[in-house]
Amino acid sequence: MEIKIETEYVTLGQFLKLADFISSGGEAKFAVKELDIIVNGDKEDRRGRKLYPNDVVVVEGQTFTIV
């Protein structure tokens, strides 16, 4: 699935909201610790991680590409 962004990058916390894994930014802190998140093949738990176009994010087995 593709997640389209209009800016240079989005943070992992913003991405989780765009992908409907969380409903508010305040939930991001807990979500990154609880969800199984892999960015470009590496486990990730920093909500401030910057995601750029062509990054591949896997959350709980669902694969997303930033475009």
N, C-alpha and C positions, 0 to 999 in steps of 0.2 A: 504494500500500500504506500502511496506517496503522500507526504505532508508538504504542502507548498508554503514557502515563507516569502515575505515581501522585503525583508531586511537582509543585511549581510550574514547574520547568524541569529539563532535563538538559543536560549539556555535549555538545559535538560528539563528544568522545572517548567518552562514555558511550553516545551514540546509535549510534556505529559498532559498539560491542559489542552493543547491543540488536538492531541490524539484521544481526548476524552477518557484518560485514565484517572484524572482528578478533576474536581469541579472548581477548585479555587487554588490560587498560588500558595496559600498557607498550608495546604496538604502536601506540597512538594517535598518538604523536609522529611516527612515520614514515609512518603511513597518511595523515594529513592533508596531508603533503607530496607523497605519491606518487599518491593518488587524485584524480580530478577531482570536486571537491565544490562545489556551488552551493547557497547558502541564500537563499531569498527573492529569487532572481534575481542574487545577487552571488557571485562566486568567494570561497571561504572556505578558509583554511589554519590557523586558530587552533583547537587542540583544546579550548580553554576557552570557546569561543563558546557562550553560553547559548541553548538552543532552547526555545521556549514553545509551548503548544498553538496550532494553526493555522499554525505555520511549515511551509514546504515545503522539503524537502531533496532535492537530486538528487545521487546518488552513482553515478558511472560510467554515467550514462544511466537509472538506476532512480529513480523518483520516490516519495518518502515524505512523509506528512503526520503531524505530531505531534498527537496527540489526548489 
